[in-house]
Amino acid sequence: MSGQIGDDKIEQVRDRTDIVELVSQYVDLKTSGRNRMGLCPFHAEKTPSFSVNAERQFYHCFGCGASGDVFSFLMTSEGLSFPDAVRRLADRAGIDLEERPLTPPERAQIEERERLYRINGLAADYFHANLMEHPQALIAREYMKKRGYGQKAAAEYCIGCALSGWDGLKNYLEHHQVAATEARTLGLLREGTSGRGDYDMFRSRLIFPIFDLAGRVVAFGGRVLDDGKPKYINSPESPIYHKGAVLFGLYQARQAIRISGDVLVVEGYFDQLALNRAGFAQSVATCGTALTADHVQQLKRYAQRVVLVFDQDSAGKQATFKAMTTLQQEGVAAAAISLPSGDDPDSFLQRHGAEAFQACLDAARPVMELYMEETLKEAGYGVELKVRAVEQVLEKIAVLKSELEQDLYLKELSGRSGIEVARLQKKLETIVRQQRGRSKVQGSEAPVSPPHPADEPGGQRSPARAQRLPVKDQKGVSRTEQTLLRLLLQSTAVRTEFAERGGVSLVHHPDVAAVMAEILSQTTASGCDIESLMPRLSASQREILAQVHGCDPEEFAENLELIAGDCLRALEKQAMKRRSEQLWREMIPAADECGDIEAADRYRAELSNLQSRIKGRTS
């Protein structure tokens, strides 16, 4: 809702923030010469390789290659956007950013959300105080103790207790001058009937506050303390809570997930608590809903692989395979743990312990493999049912982003079904075309980058922007692209070689390509003028440039040309792979369908040539 932040303010925030002090809140740093060293917060390691330089105000990990300034550190650590990181550090440093004035509707919306956050915070404090102190909450404390949890877990998750009365929370909120309408909006109160007043929605329940990534309470889950029904009730959706976009425990588990590289997704609050207690802190729980694309987008910030730990009954398997599809569409590796029938993570850990669960985790299998096995098993031996089952599996394989994965699963499907790989491949190509056709009808083609200001009517188009930037998926910036962008800012020789070897056509991320195009067009004999470059970029492009502009310019000085060569070779290889995929998925099938034999042969020859070149670079 806020406006743009001036470059002078960004520099002021950077200058007023001590990177050693900031990083020390996340990493135990020890002096090593002119630097401070510690264990990298971005990958698992036993020997410290994470260096922080106080003089230059930058960090670098010699293990995973992560590097940057105070903004990039906070963005990576907290999953924040660049503007949010600037605002967080500005608030910390007591700097007024002087952003543009809000319109009345914007201000009203922000003020409403702040009031709702405050009300939920008050309710969380009330419930937590009940659990810790109130005599009537003895049964809740005994229940927690029986499940193996004490004050430590209650404090970490701010677990609380809703007493049996009908107006305890209502009276507490009235004492703090909370409007009943807003408490009803949050689902804390319900409106009585027949002239009766409002009453508490949560009664006689253990209360689990649900936090967003900023640490604010956005909702609650309540569990009965006996065999009553319903077992759980949850807050309704509200202006600050959308259950398909929030995961229980993610706020507490972010760092552990980043270090592990995996995230364990479970169904229940106690499952998440049990895993955390047993040492598997990299776990989250869905809030009474299926895993959504919004969930996955959040998890992608921290994890390379999602491991599903759902129940083994029919409903649990359906949830696992539904989640698999969502993860495939987002390009995230998906695996699943198979626990004994009737067990959930909580009960399994109580009976067998952490070592047995670790063994299950080590044996986690790709969900696609499980789906193939389960679907073919259910089909039995009838020809029609088996054919339909194979088609269902092919529909899932078609969603996979990696051609190598598709190839491996086709071979496995061939072995399990007895159908030749070539026939499966042909059917897969048909399914891919059908899926692409449905996407076009629904208007869900891959998004393109937003228009550049110079491309708008009346704008001055730079020579570099005259090049047609390829349409690409809006994926994260790769480390290779980020490194090359830094080198382009530093070296005329690198800029020349980059332009000669293909320029922005090699770059996958549209915003990075746009930034690099502007760098090539704005560069003069004296170098690249960042100040004149910034106004020509969109907000997202300025974020990308700001992340690399603050990095240490001397870091790559000794091996600059060598590193640049490695980056360019990697980008060339990636560009060839993307072209190969385009030929295989789109151009060859389209030529075959049109009966254009000459074009199809030409495309196949190009594909063969590209594959040979890729293989040569790999070897």
ZAMARGU-4260 file (C-alpha; in steps of 0.2 Angstrom, whole numbers, plus 5000, padded with zeros to 4 digits):
<rodrens>
0) 5000/5000/5000 | 5015/5012/5002 | 5023/5022/4989 | 5040/5021/4981 | 5055/5024/4992
5) 5068/5037/4987 | 5086/5031/4983 | 5093/5043/4995 | 5083/5035/5009 | 5088/5018/5004
10) 5106/5023/5006 | 5103/5031/5022 | 5095/5015/5029 | 5110/5005/5022 | 5122/5017/5031
15) 5113/5017/5047 | 5112/4998/5048 | 5127/4988/5055 | 5128/4972/5046 | 5137/4963/5060
20) 5124/4968/5072 | 5110/4962/5060 | 5118/4946/5056 | 5122/4942/5074 | 5103/4941/5078
25) 5103/4926/5067 | 5121/4919/5067 | 5133/4916/5081 | 5148/4926/5074 | 5166/4925/5080
30) 5181/4936/5075 | 5192/4929/5062 | 5205/4942/5057 | 5196/4957/5049 | 5180/4947/5047
35) 5167/4938/5058 | 5164/4920/5054 | 5149/4909/5058 | 5139/4894/5052 | 5129/4899/5036
40) 5110/4902/5040 | 5106/4898/5022 | 5113/4880/5021 | 5117/4866/5033 | 5136/4865/5037
45) 5147/4860/5052 | 5162/4871/5049 | 5159/4890/5048 | 5161/4897/5031 | 5149/4912/5032
50) 5160/4928/5033 | 5154/4945/5037 | 5164/4960/5033 | 5161/4975/5045 | 5171/4988/5034
55) 5163/4984/5018 | 5146/4980/5026 | 5143/4964/5016 | 5142/4945/5019 | 5148/4930/5009
60) 5147/4911/5011 | 5161/4901/5004 | 5150/4886/5005 | 5134/4890/4996 | 5140/4906/4988
65) 5126/4917/4996 | 5132/4935/4997 | 5125/4953/4998 | 5121/4968/5010 | 5110/4971/5024
70) 5094/4971/5013 | 5098/4955/5004 | 5102/4946/5020 | 5085/4951/5028 | 5076/4947/5012
75) 5083/4930/5011 | 5082/4927/5030 | 5064/4933/5032 | 5057/4930/5014 | 5054/4949/5012
80) 5052/4959/4997 | 5065/4973/4994 | 5054/4987/4999 | 5048/4977/5015 | 5066/4974/5020
85) 5070/4993/5018 | 5055/4997/5029 | 5059/4984/5042 | 5077/4991/5043 | 5071/5009/5042
90) 5060/5006/5057 | 5074/4998/5066 | 5085/5013/5063 | 5072/5026/5067 | 5072/5033/5049
95) 5056/5041/5042 | 5055/5035/5024 | 5044/5049/5019 | 5034/5038/5007 | 5020/5046/4997
100) 5004/5050/5006 | 4990/5037/5006 | 4973/5040/4999 | 4959/5039/5011 | 4953/5022/5005
105) 4971/5015/5007 | 4973/5023/5024 | 4956/5016/5030 | 4961/4998/5024 | 4978/4999/5033
110) 4970/5006/5049 | 4957/4992/5049 | 4970/4978/5046 | 4980/4986/5061 | 4965/4985/5072
115) 4962/4967/5067 | 4980/4962/5071 | 4979/4971/5088 | 4962/4962/5092 | 4969/4945/5088
120) 4985/4949/5098 | 4974/4953/5113 | 4964/4937/5111 | 4980/4927/5110 | 4987/4935/5126
125) 4970/4931/5135 | 4970/4913/5130 | 4988/4911/5134 | 4986/4918/5151 | 4972/4907/5154
130) 4982/4891/5150 | 4997/4897/5161 | 4988/4903/5176 | 4969/4901/5177 | 4962/4888/5189
135) 4948/4883/5177 | 4962/4879/5164 | 4969/4865/5175 | 4961/4852/5163 | 4970/4860/5148
140) 4987/4860/5157 | 4984/4842/5162 | 4980/4838/5144 | 4995/4846/5137 | 5006/4837/5150
145) 4998/4820/5145 | 5003/4824/5127 | 5021/4828/5133 | 5021/4847/5132 | 5025/4859/5145
150) 5028/4878/5147 | 5041/4878/5134 | 5030/4873/5120 | 5016/4883/5126 | 5027/4899/5126
155) 5035/4895/5109 | 5018/4894/5100 | 5009/4905/5112 | 4996/4891/5115 | 4981/4895/5125
160) 4965/4889/5133 | 4947/4895/5130 | 4937/4893/5146 | 4920/4885/5147 | 4911/4901/5150
165) 4901/4910/5136 | 4908/4928/5138 | 4925/4928/5146 | 4934/4934/5130 | 4919/4945/5126
170) 4921/4954/5142 | 4940/4955/5140 | 4939/4963/5123 | 4926/4975/5129 | 4938/4980/5143
175) 4950/4984/5130 | 4937/4994/5120 | 4937/4982/5105 | 4922/4985/5093 | 4911/4969/5094
180) 4908/4971/5075 | 4927/4968/5072 | 4928/4954/5084 | 4914/4946/5075 | 4923/4949/5058
185) 4938/4939/5066 | 4927/4925/5072 | 4931/4928/5090 | 4913/4932/5094 | 4896/4926/5087
190) 4880/4936/5087 | 4867/4929/5098 | 4849/4925/5093 | 4832/4930/5101 | 4839/4946/5108
195) 4854/4938/5117 | 4871/4947/5116 | 4887/4941/5108 | 4895/4926/5115 | 4913/4918/5113
200) 4915/4906/5098 | 4930/4897/5106 | 4924/4888/5123 | 4932/4873/5132 | 4946/4871/5119
205) 4965/4872/5118 | 4969/4886/5107 | 4983/4887/5094 | 4987/4904/5087 | 4991/4905/5069
210) 5005/4917/5064 | 5009/4925/5048 | 5027/4927/5042 | 5028/4944/5051 | 5024/4936/5068
215) 5007/4943/5069 | 4992/4932/5075 | 4980/4931/5060 | 4969/4917/5066 | 4966/4903/5079
220) 4963/4884/5079 | 4953/4877/5094 | 4954/4858/5099 | 4942/4850/5111 | 4949/4843/5127
225) 4937/4828/5127 | 4928/4818/5114 | 4916/4832/5109 | 4912/4836/5091 | 4918/4845/5081
230) 4936/4840/5086 | 4943/4856/5079 | 4935/4873/5075 | 4945/4887/5066 | 4944/4905/5063
235) 4934/4910/5047 | 4942/4920/5033 | 4944/4938/5036 | 4953/4953/5029 | 4969/4947/5038
240) 4967/4928/5036 | 4965/4917/5021 | 4968/4899/5026 | 4974/4894/5009 | 4989/4906/5011
245) 4995/4903/5029 | 5003/4887/5036 | 5004/4883/5055 | 5021/4884/5061 | 5030/4892/5046
250) 5034/4907/5056 | 5043/4896/5069 | 5051/4884/5057 | 5058/4895/5043 | 5076/4895/5048
255) 5076/4876/5051 | 5068/4873/5034 | 5081/4884/5026 | 5095/4875/5034 | 5088/4857/5031
260) 5082/4861/5013 | 5067/4850/5016 | 5050/4855/5023 | 5039/4842/5031 | 5020/4846/5028
265) 5008/4837/5040 | 4989/4839/5043 | 4987/4843/5062 | 4993/4855/5074 | 4999/4842/5086
270) 5008/4833/5072 | 5018/4849/5069 | 5022/4851/5088 | 5027/4833/5089 | 5039/4834/5075
275) 5047/4850/5082 | 5049/4842/5099 | 5057/4827/5092 | 5070/4837/5083 | 5062/4839/5066
280) 5059/4858/5067 | 5058/4859/5048 | 5039/4855/5048 | 5023/4865/5045 | 5004/4860/5045
285) 4990/4865/5034 | 4976/4874/5043 | 4961/4863/5039 | 4963/4864/5020 | 4972/4856/5005
290) 4990/4862/5001 | 4987/4877/4989 | 4998/4886/4976 | 5000/4901/4989 | 5006/4888/5002
295) 5019/4882/4989 | 5025/4899/4984 | 5029/4903/5002 | 5038/4886/5005 | 5048/4889/4989
300) 5057/4903/4998 | 5064/4892/5011 | 5064/4874/5004 | 5071/4864/4989 | 5059/4849/4993
305) 5042/4846/5001 | 5040/4830/5010 | 5021/4826/5013 | 5017/4816/5029 | 4998/4813/5028
310) 4988/4799/5034 | 4988/4783/5025 | 4969/4781/5023 | 4960/4784/5007 | 4957/4803/5011
315) 4976/4805/5016 | 4981/4797/5000 | 4970/4808/4990 | 4977/4823/4999 | 4994/4818/4995
320) 4991/4816/4977 | 4981/4832/4976 | 4996/4841/4984 | 5008/4832/4972 | 4999/4841/4957
325) 5000/4858/4965 | 5019/4855/4969 | 5022/4849/4951 | 5013/4865/4944 | 5025/4876/4954
330) 5040/4866/4950 | 5044/4860/4967 | 5051/4842/4971 | 5038/4832/4980 | 5041/4816/4991
335) 5030/4807/5004 | 5033/4797/5019 | 5024/4781/5022 | 5019/4778/5040 | 5011/4762/5047
340) 4992/4762/5044 | 4983/4771/5058 | 4998/4781/5063 | 5000/4800/5061 | 5017/4808/5065
345) 5012/4812/5083 | 5007/4794/5087 | 5021/4786/5078 | 5034/4797/5087 | 5026/4792/5104
350) 5028/4774/5100 | 5044/4772/5090 | 5054/4788/5093 | 5064/4800/5083 | 5076/4787/5075
355) 5062/4777/5068 | 5055/4793/5060 | 5072/4798/5053 | 5073/4781/5045 | 5055/4784/5037
360) 5061/4801/5031 | 5077/4794/5024 | 5066/4781/5014 | 5054/4795/5008 | 5049/4792/4990
365) 5044/4804/4976 | 5026/4806/4976 | 5025/4803/4957 | 5032/4786/4960 | 5019/4782/4973
370) 5005/4789/4962 | 5010/4778/4948 | 5011/4763/4959 | 4994/4766/4968 | 4985/4771/4951
375) 4990/4755/4942 | 4987/4744/4957 | 4969/4750/4958 | 4966/4747/4940 | 4969/4729/4941
380) 4971/4718/4926 | 4957/4724/4915 | 4963/4731/4899 | 4951/4746/4898 | 4954/4751/4916
385) 4973/4749/4914 | 4973/4760/4899 | 4964/4773/4908 | 4976/4772/4923 | 4991/4774/4912
390) 4983/4789/4904 | 4980/4796/4921 | 4998/4794/4926 | 5003/4802/4909 | 4993/4817/4913
395) 5003/4819/4929 | 5020/4816/4920 | 5015/4830/4908 | 5015/4843/4922 | 5033/4839/4927
400) 5045/4853/4923 | 5060/4843/4919 | 5062/4833/4903 | 5074/4821/4912 | 5061/4817/4925
405) 5048/4814/4912 | 5060/4802/4903 | 5063/4792/4918 | 5045/4791/4923 | 5040/4786/4906
410) 5053/4771/4907 | 5046/4766/4924 | 5028/4767/4918 | 5033/4756/4903 | 5041/4743/4914
415) 5025/4743/4925 | 5012/4743/4912 | 5021/4733/4898 | 5018/4747/4885 | 5032/4753/4874
420) 5041/4769/4879 | 5038/4776/4861 | 5019/4773/4862 | 5019/4782/4879 | 5030/4796/4873
425) 5018/4799/4858 | 5003/4799/4870 | 5012/4811/4882 | 5015/4823/4868 | 4996/4823/4864
430) 4992/4826/4882 | 5004/4840/4883 | 4996/4849/4867 | 4979/4846/4875 | 4984/4854/4891
435) 4992/4869/4882 | 4976/4871/4872 | 4966/4872/4888 | 4978/4884/4896 | 4976/4896/4881
440) 4957/4895/4882 | 4958/4899/4900 | 4970/4913/4898 | 4983/4905/4909 | 4998/4906/4898
445) 5015/4910/4906 | 5015/4928/4911 | 5027/4941/4903 | 5037/4954/4911 | 5028/4970/4914
450) 5031/4984/4901 | 5046/4995/4903 | 5043/5013/4905 | 5052/5017/4889 | 5040/5005/4880
455) 5025/5015/4885 | 5017/5027/4872 | 5027/5043/4872 | 5042/5034/4880 | 5059/5034/4873
460) 5064/5017/4868 | 5083/5013/4871 | 5092/5003/4857 | 5093/4988/4869 | 5075/4988/4872
465) 5072/4986/4853 | 5078/4968/4855 | 5063/4957/4858 | 5065/4949/4875 | 5059/4931/4875
470) 5043/4927/4885 | 5048/4918/4901 | 5041/4911/4917 | 5042/4923/4932 | 5054/4912/4941
475) 5067/4917/4954 | 5083/4924/4949 | 5097/4911/4948 | 5113/4913/4956 | 5122/4912/4939
480) 5111/4927/4932 | 5114/4937/4949 | 5133/4934/4947 | 5134/4939/4929 | 5123/4955/4933
485) 5136/4960/4946 | 5150/4957/4933 | 5142/4967/4920 | 5141/4982/4932 | 5160/4980/4935
490) 5168/4976/4918 | 5168/4983/4901 | 5176/4967/4894 | 5162/4956/4902 | 5149/4967/4894
495) 5157/4966/4877 | 5158/4947/4878 | 5141/4945/4884 | 5134/4955/4870 | 5144/4945/4857
500) 5138/4928/4864 | 5120/4932/4863 | 5116/4945/4876 | 5099/4945/4884 | 5093/4930/4874
505) 5103/4919/4885 | 5094/4925/4901 | 5079/4917/4908 | 5072/4929/4920 | 5063/4943/4911
510) 5067/4957/4924 | 5085/4952/4924 | 5085/4952/4905 | 5078/4970/4905 | 5091/4976/4918
515) 5105/4969/4908 | 5098/4976/4892 | 5098/4993/4900 | 5115/4991/4906 | 5122/4987/4889
520) 5112/5002/4882 | 5117/5015/4895 | 5136/5010/4897 | 5148/5023/4891 | 5167/5023/4889
525) 5168/5029/4908 | 5157/5014/4914 | 5139/5011/4919 | 5130/5025/4927 | 5118/5017/4940
530) 5109/5034/4945 | 5104/5037/4927 | 5099/5018/4925 | 5087/5017/4940 | 5073/5028/4933
535) 5072/5018/4918 | 5068/5002/4927 | 5052/4995/4935 | 5050/4993/4953 | 5054/4974/4952
540) 5069/4977/4941 | 5076/4990/4953 | 5075/4978/4967 | 5085/4965/4957 | 5098/4979/4953
545) 5099/4985/4971 | 5102/4968/4978 | 5118/4966/4968 | 5124/4984/4967 | 5128/4984/4986
550) 5139/4969/4985 | 5158/4970/4987 | 5165/4975/4970 | 5182/4967/4974 | 5175/4950/4978
555) 5178/4943/4960 | 5192/4955/4955 | 5205/4941/4954 | 5195/4929/4944 | 5183/4940/4935
560) 5186/4934/4918 | 5186/4916/4923 | 5170/4918/4933 | 5161/4927/4919 | 5166/4913/4907
565) 5158/4900/4918 | 5142/4910/4920 | 5141/4913/4901 | 5144/4894/4897 | 5131/4890/4910
570) 5118/4902/4903 | 5121/4896/4885 | 5118/4878/4891 | 5102/4883/4899 | 5096/4893/4884
575) 5100/4877/4873 | 5090/4867/4885 | 5075/4879/4884 | 5076/4879/4865 | 5076/4860/4865
580) 5061/4859/4876 | 5052/4871/4865 | 5056/4861/4849 | 5051/4845/4858 | 5035/4851/4866
585) 5028/4864/4853 | 5037/4866/4836 | 5039/4848/4831 | 5022/4842/4836 | 5014/4857/4827
590) 5024/4854/4811 | 5018/4835/4812 | 5000/4840/4814 | 5001/4852/4800 | 5009/4839/4789
595) 5024/4851/4786 | 5037/4837/4784 | 5051/4848/4779 | 5049/4859/4794 | 5047/4844/4806
600) 5063/4837/4799 | 5072/4854/4801 | 5066/4856/4819 | 5072/4838/4823 | 5089/4841/4815
605) 5090/4857/4826 | 5085/4847/4841 | 5098/4833/4838 | 5111/4847/4836 | 5106/4855/4852
610) 5106/4839/4862 | 5123/4835/4855 | 5130/4852/4860 | 5122/4850/4878 | 5130/4833/4880
615) 5147/4839/4874 | 5146/4853/4887 | 5141/4841/4901 | 5155/4829/4897
</rodrens>
